[in-house]
Amino acid sequence: MSVDLSRTRWRKSSRSNTGSSGNCVEVSFAATMTAVRDSKQPEGPVLVFSTAQWRRFLDAARRGALG
């Protein structure tokens, strides 16, 4: 599946520049999808999730079910 992200507005966490770990991601929200990319490689690969998939991911993270 190909998604046009040319007009996507990316957001980076305000905490992304803290520390020296370099673990920074950017996220973009649209009506039907959420896109995630590595802020250090903005031209690199992008993960695209449906709104429902993203919601399930956030729910799992909040429950501590990912680690």
DSSP file (Angstrom, degrees, kcal/mol; ACC not computed):
  #  RESIDUE AA STRUCTURE BP1 BP2  ACC     N-H-->O    O-->H-N    N-H-->O    O-->H-N    TCO  KAPPA ALPHA  PHI   PSI    X-CA   Y-CA   Z-CA
    1    1 A M              0   0    0      0, 0.0     2,-0.5     0, 0.0     0, 0.0   0.000 360.0 360.0 360.0 132.0    0.0    0.0    0.0
    2    2 A S        -     0   0    0      2,-0.0     2,-0.4     0, 0.0     0, 0.0  -0.894 360.0-167.9-106.9 131.5    1.4    3.4   -1.0
    3    3 A V        -     0   0    0     -2,-0.5     2,-0.8     2,-0.0     0, 0.0  -0.973  21.1-130.7-120.9 129.9    0.5    6.5    1.1
    4    4 A D        +     0   0    0     -2,-0.4     3,-0.2     1,-0.1    -2,-0.0  -0.706  33.0 166.2 -81.2 111.4    1.2   10.0    0.0
    5    5 A L    >   +     0   0    0     -2,-0.8     3,-1.4     1,-0.1    -1,-0.1   0.148  39.7 112.6-109.2  16.9    3.0   11.8    2.9
    6    6 A S  T 3  S+     0   0    0      1,-0.3    -1,-0.1     3,-0.0    -2,-0.0   0.773  85.6  36.7 -65.0 -26.8    4.2   14.8    0.9
    7    7 A R  T 3  S+     0   0    0     -3,-0.2    -1,-0.3     2,-0.1     2,-0.1   0.203  88.7 133.2-108.2  14.9    1.9   17.2    2.8
    8    8 A T    <   -     0   0    0     -3,-1.4     2,-0.7     1,-0.1    -3,-0.1  -0.417  50.1-142.4 -70.3 137.9    2.2   15.5    6.1
    9    9 A R        -     0   0    0     20,-0.2    20,-0.4    -2,-0.1     2,-0.3  -0.912  20.2-152.7-101.5 115.7    2.9   17.7    9.2
   10   10 A W        -     0   0    0     -2,-0.7     2,-0.4    18,-0.1    18,-0.2  -0.651   6.2-158.9 -92.5 144.0    5.3   15.9   11.5
   11   11 A R  E     -A   27   0A   0     16,-2.4    16,-2.5    -2,-0.3     2,-0.4  -0.974   1.2-160.0-121.9 135.9    5.4   16.4   15.3
   12   12 A K  E     -A   26   0A   0     -2,-0.4    14,-0.2    14,-0.2    12,-0.0  -0.928  30.8-103.8-113.7 141.0    8.4   15.6   17.5
   13   13 A S    >   -     0   0    0     12,-0.8     3,-1.7    -2,-0.4     4,-0.3  -0.282  21.2-128.2 -59.1 142.4    8.0   15.1   21.2
   14   14 A S  T 3  S+     0   0    0      1,-0.3     3,-0.4     2,-0.1    -1,-0.1   0.700 111.6  57.6 -64.9 -17.6    9.2   18.0   23.3
   15   15 A R  T >  S+     0   0    0      1,-0.2     3,-1.4     2,-0.1    -1,-0.3   0.437  78.8  93.8 -90.0  -0.9   11.3   15.4   25.2
   16   16 A S  T <  S+     0   0    0     -3,-1.7     6,-0.2     1,-0.3    -1,-0.2   0.788  82.8  50.9 -65.0 -28.3   13.1   14.2   22.1
   17   17 A N  T 3  S+     0   0    0     -3,-0.4     2,-0.3    -4,-0.3    -1,-0.3   0.358  87.6 103.2 -94.1   7.0   16.1   16.5   22.6
   18   18 A T  S <  S+     0   0    0     -3,-1.4     3,-0.3     2,-0.0     4,-0.3  -0.673  78.4   2.4 -89.6 144.2   16.7   15.5   26.2
   19   19 A G  S    S-     0   0    0     -2,-0.3     3,-0.1     1,-0.2     0, 0.0  -0.141  86.0 -90.2  76.2-176.8   19.5   13.2   27.0
   20   20 A S  S    S+     0   0    0      1,-0.1    -1,-0.2     2,-0.0    -3,-0.0   0.190  91.3 104.2-119.5  15.4   22.0   11.8   24.6
   21   21 A S        -     0   0    0     -3,-0.3    -1,-0.1     1,-0.1     3,-0.1   0.802  68.9-146.4 -71.9 -27.7   20.3    8.6   23.6
   22   22 A G        +     0   0    0     -4,-0.3     2,-1.5     1,-0.2    18,-0.2   0.645  47.6 143.6  72.0  13.4   19.2    9.9   20.2
   23   23 A N        +     0   0    0     16,-0.1     2,-0.4    -7,-0.0    -1,-0.2  -0.648  23.5 150.0 -87.7  84.5   16.0    7.8   20.4
   24   24 A C        -     0   0    0     -2,-1.5    15,-1.5    -3,-0.1    16,-0.5  -0.952  22.0-178.2-122.7 135.0   13.6   10.3   18.7
   25   25 A V  E     - B   0  38A   0     -2,-0.4   -12,-0.8    13,-0.2     2,-0.3  -0.913  13.9-147.4-125.3 158.0   10.6    9.6   16.6
   26   26 A E  E     -AB  12  37A   0     11,-2.7    11,-2.2    -2,-0.3     2,-0.4  -0.920  13.6-159.9-119.7 150.2    8.1   11.9   14.8
   27   27 A V  E     -AB  11  36A   0    -16,-2.5   -16,-2.4    -2,-0.3     2,-0.4  -0.961   6.5-164.6-132.1 148.2    4.5   11.2   14.4
   28   28 A S  E     - B   0  35A   0      7,-2.4     7,-2.7    -2,-0.4     2,-0.4  -1.000   9.6-154.1-133.5 132.8    1.9   12.5   12.0
   29   29 A F  E     + B   0  34A   0     -2,-0.4     2,-0.3   -20,-0.4     5,-0.2  -0.887  17.4 167.7-110.5 136.9   -1.9   12.2   12.4
   30   30 A A        -     0   0    0      3,-2.5     3,-0.1    -2,-0.4    -2,-0.0  -0.809  51.9 -89.9-132.7 176.6   -4.5   12.1    9.7
   31   31 A A  S    S+     0   0    0     -2,-0.3    20,-0.1     1,-0.2     3,-0.1   0.845 122.4  17.1 -59.5 -36.2   -8.2   11.2    9.6
   32   32 A T  S    S+     0   0    0      1,-0.1    19,-0.9    18,-0.1     2,-0.3   0.389 124.8  35.5-121.5   2.7   -7.6    7.5    8.8
   33   33 A M  E     - C   0  50A   0     17,-0.2    -3,-2.5    -3,-0.1     2,-0.4  -0.985  53.2-145.0-153.9 162.5   -3.9    6.9    9.6
   34   34 A T  E     -BC  29  49A   0     15,-2.7    15,-3.0    -2,-0.3     2,-0.4  -1.000  19.8-159.7-128.4 130.9   -1.0    7.6   11.9
   35   35 A A  E     -BC  28  48A   0     -7,-2.7    -7,-2.4    -2,-0.4     2,-0.4  -0.886   5.5-169.3-113.4 144.4    2.5    7.7   10.5
   36   36 A V  E     +BC  27  47A   0     11,-2.6    11,-2.8    -2,-0.4     2,-0.3  -0.991  10.6 166.5-133.7 138.3    5.7    7.3   12.5
   37   37 A R  E     -BC  26  46A   0    -11,-2.2   -11,-2.7    -2,-0.4     2,-0.5  -0.963  42.9 -95.0-146.3 164.0    9.4    7.9   11.5
   38   38 A D  E >   -B   25   0A   0      7,-0.5     3,-1.4     3,-0.3     6,-0.3  -0.703  29.4-146.5 -78.6 122.2   12.9    8.3   12.9
   39   39 A S  T 3  S+     0   0    0    -15,-1.5    -1,-0.1    -2,-0.5   -14,-0.1   0.740  97.6  58.7 -66.6 -21.6   13.5   12.0   13.3
   40   40 A K  T 3  S+     0   0    0    -16,-0.5    -1,-0.3     1,-0.3     3,-0.1   0.679 114.4  36.8 -79.0 -17.0   17.2   11.5   12.5
   41   41 A Q    X   +     0   0    0     -3,-1.4     3,-2.3     1,-0.1    -3,-0.3  -0.554  66.5 165.0-131.8  67.8   16.3   10.0    9.1
   42   42 A P  T 3  S+     0   0    0      0, 0.0    -1,-0.1     0, 0.0    -3,-0.1   0.728  80.8  50.3 -61.6 -21.6   13.3   12.0    7.9
   43   43 A E  T 3  S+     0   0    0     -3,-0.1     3,-0.1    -5,-0.0    -2,-0.0   0.445  99.0  91.1 -92.3  -0.5   13.8   10.6    4.3
   44   44 A G  S <  S-     0   0    0     -3,-2.3    -3,-0.0    -6,-0.3     0, 0.0   0.100  90.6 -42.4 -80.9-164.2   14.0    7.0    5.6
   45   45 A P        -     0   0    0      0, 0.0    -7,-0.5     0, 0.0     2,-0.4  -0.211  51.6-152.5 -65.4 152.6   11.3    4.5    6.1
   46   46 A V  E     -C   37   0A   0     -9,-0.1     2,-0.5    -3,-0.1    -9,-0.2  -0.988   6.5-142.6-126.9 134.0    7.9    5.4    7.6
   47   47 A L  E     -C   36   0A   0    -11,-2.8   -11,-2.6    -2,-0.4     2,-0.5  -0.850  18.5-161.9 -94.5 131.6    5.6    3.1    9.5
   48   48 A V  E     -C   35   0A   0     -2,-0.5     2,-0.3   -13,-0.2   -13,-0.2  -0.965   9.2-178.2-120.7 129.1    1.9    3.7    8.8
   49   49 A F  E     -C   34   0A   0    -15,-3.0   -15,-2.7    -2,-0.5     2,-0.1  -0.918  28.5-115.0-124.0 147.1   -0.9    2.5   11.0
   50   50 A S  E  >  -C   33   0A   0     -2,-0.3     4,-2.5   -17,-0.2   -17,-0.2  -0.359  38.6-106.3 -68.8 162.6   -4.7    2.7   10.8
   51   51 A T  H  > S+     0   0    0    -19,-0.9     4,-2.2     1,-0.2     5,-0.1   0.896 122.7  50.6 -58.4 -40.7   -6.3    4.8   13.5
   52   52 A A  H  > S+     0   0    0      2,-0.2     4,-2.1     1,-0.2    -1,-0.2   0.903 109.8  49.6 -65.8 -41.7   -7.6    1.6   15.2
   53   53 A Q  H  > S+     0   0    0      2,-0.2     4,-2.2     1,-0.2    -2,-0.2   0.916 111.6  48.8 -62.7 -43.3   -4.1    0.0   15.1
   54   54 A W  H  X S+     0   0    0     -4,-2.5     4,-2.6     1,-0.2    -2,-0.2   0.901 109.8  51.8 -64.1 -41.1   -2.6    3.1   16.6
   55   55 A R  H  X S+     0   0    0     -4,-2.2     4,-2.4    -5,-0.2    -1,-0.2   0.905 109.8  49.3 -61.7 -42.3   -5.2    3.2   19.4
   56   56 A R  H  X S+     0   0    0     -4,-2.1     4,-2.3     2,-0.2    -1,-0.2   0.891 110.1  51.7 -64.7 -39.3   -4.5   -0.4   20.3
   57   57 A F  H  X S+     0   0    0     -4,-2.2     4,-2.4     2,-0.2    -2,-0.2   0.943 111.2  46.6 -61.1 -48.6   -0.8    0.3   20.4
   58   58 A L  H  X S+     0   0    0     -4,-2.6     4,-2.5     1,-0.2    -2,-0.2   0.900 111.3  51.9 -62.4 -40.8   -1.3    3.3   22.8
   59   59 A D  H  X S+     0   0    0     -4,-2.4     4,-1.7     1,-0.2    -1,-0.2   0.924 111.0  47.6 -60.9 -44.0   -3.7    1.2   25.0
   60   60 A A  H  X>S+     0   0    0     -4,-2.3     5,-2.6     1,-0.2     4,-0.7   0.895 111.5  50.8 -64.4 -40.3   -1.1   -1.5   25.2
   61   61 A A  H ><5S+     0   0    0     -4,-2.4     3,-0.8     1,-0.2    -2,-0.2   0.908 109.0  50.9 -64.2 -41.6    1.6    1.0   26.1
   62   62 A R  H 3<5S+     0   0    0     -4,-2.5    -1,-0.2     1,-0.2    -2,-0.2   0.841 110.5  49.4 -64.3 -33.7   -0.5    2.6   28.8
   63   63 A R  H 3<5S-     0   0    0     -4,-1.7    -1,-0.2    -5,-0.2    -2,-0.2   0.589 113.3-119.0 -80.2 -10.4   -1.1   -0.9   30.3
   64   64 A G  T X<5S+     0   0    0     -3,-0.8     3,-0.5    -4,-0.7    -3,-0.2   0.736  72.6 134.2  78.5  23.1    2.6   -1.7   30.2
   65   65 A A  T 3 < +     0   0    0     -5,-2.6    -4,-0.2     1,-0.2    -5,-0.1   0.356  55.6  67.1 -88.5   5.8    1.9   -4.6   27.9
   66   66 A L  T 3         0   0    0     -6,-0.4    -1,-0.2    -5,-0.2    -5,-0.1   0.623 360.0 360.0-102.0 -13.9    4.8   -3.9   25.5
   67   67 A G    <         0   0    0     -3,-0.5    -2,-0.1    -6,-0.1    -1,-0.1   0.429 360.0 360.0-118.0 360.0    7.8   -4.4   27.6
